[in-house]
């Protein structure tokens, strides 16, 4: 069977995840950030899923997602109900998972042309 490498050129993709960083295309990002197929917002001031507030949801909405994925680090950790409710009030679906699962799901959906936005919480993040 012939195999070929299909590298996505049409969108920003996640190449790998690790405990301290996420690689977007060929760049390691070490602080929490948001990623859409056409844009990245760095220095998202999230430091812990348990400390997410509705104000930290606002940057997602600026990217006009149809679906949001939230990567909460090495393990899945659910944010407070008021953070999740901010998405429901706007009719935007949100799924919470660990960073590795969020990266895989994002790449799949972005590759299908979906308007997905993923937020990664990384330990290098500092409250800003």
Buried (B, 14 or more C-beta within 10 A) or exposed (E): EEEEEEEEEEBBBBBEBEEEBBBBEEEEBEBBBBBBBEEBBEEBEBBBBEEBEBEBBEBBBEBEBEBBBBBBBBEBBEBEEEBBEBBEEEEBEBBBBBBBBBBBBBBEBBBEEBBBBBBBBBBEBEEE
